[in-house]
Amino acid sequence: MHRFANPARFVRLARPLTAWFGWSGIALLAIALAGGLVFTPPDYLQGDTVRIMYIHIPSAWLGMAGWGGIAAASFAQLVWRHPLAHVAARACAVPGAVYAAVCLITGSIWGRPTWGTWWEWDGRLTSMLILFFLYLAYIALAQAVGREEGGQKIAAIFGLVGAINLPIIHFSVLWWRTLHQGESIGLTGSTIDNRILWPIPISVAGFSLIFLCVVLMRMRTLLADAKVEARLRRMASS
Amino acid sequence: MSATLDAWPFVIAAYAVTVTATVGLLGLSLAALRRAEGRADALDRQGKT
């Protein structure tokens, strides 16, 4: 992992990967969304509203995976002092917050015709809303501390502590039985019929590749900004 | 599902939110990257001359 600690080497690798992740993500999304909107049958109970699942599940996954990325990068920053770890954590925050918000909004839109309400203070919904607020707090904190090492450490600790919310979100449907349905897709199988299920993994893969593309773009932006700042400082002092 | 509600306006609204957020995220990130790398390249050129 420390092979990529050199920002110039990282950028050389990230440049082609950014385009590759972006275009392959868009291609997979086109297939998944066409499948979800046109080629899958409506659900026998929910009718066509079930099609919201093809965007709601990937956005929920990315909302949580984004914070997983922040926590992993924060761990690498605190334990191994990896020089790119803080940049990676910061780069995950905005796309993670966007997809947490998309998850909340699409869930609310799905809830209205299915449950008869836009919002319920249900365990899953509330813990997801808390995740969104954690993202906002992390973004504000990371922005405020900038490149100051002590401040970056505080942001990393916040990133690790915030990860406590991830298992709460995951297990919320088991701990508190309220409106949100239980787990329908697990590691070993699914309760969803295959004719409706097949676009979900394609959609999750497509959105994940786009997320990675955005993270790489944001990492490159932060590194370029740092390079400009360092150069200007050197010029000012000489 | 409530029999009085048509599903498609909800489906279209959900897809519109997601597509707008994704396109916006990609577009804004790309614009910020181009600006930042453009500034860095300009300083590089300035340093060489």
Interface residues (C-beta under 8 A of the other chain):
Chain A: G22 L29 L33 L37 P42 L45 Q46 G47 D48 T49 R51 I52 I55 H56 S59 V94 P95 V98 Y99 A101 V102 I105 T106 I109 W110 R112 P113 T114 G116 F207 I210 C213 V214 M217 R218 R220 T221 L222 A224 D225 K227 V228 R231 L232
Chain B: M1 S2 L5 A7 W8 F10 V11 A13 A14 Y15 V17 T18 A21 T22 L25 L26 S29 L30 A32 L33 A36 E37 R39 A40 L43 G47
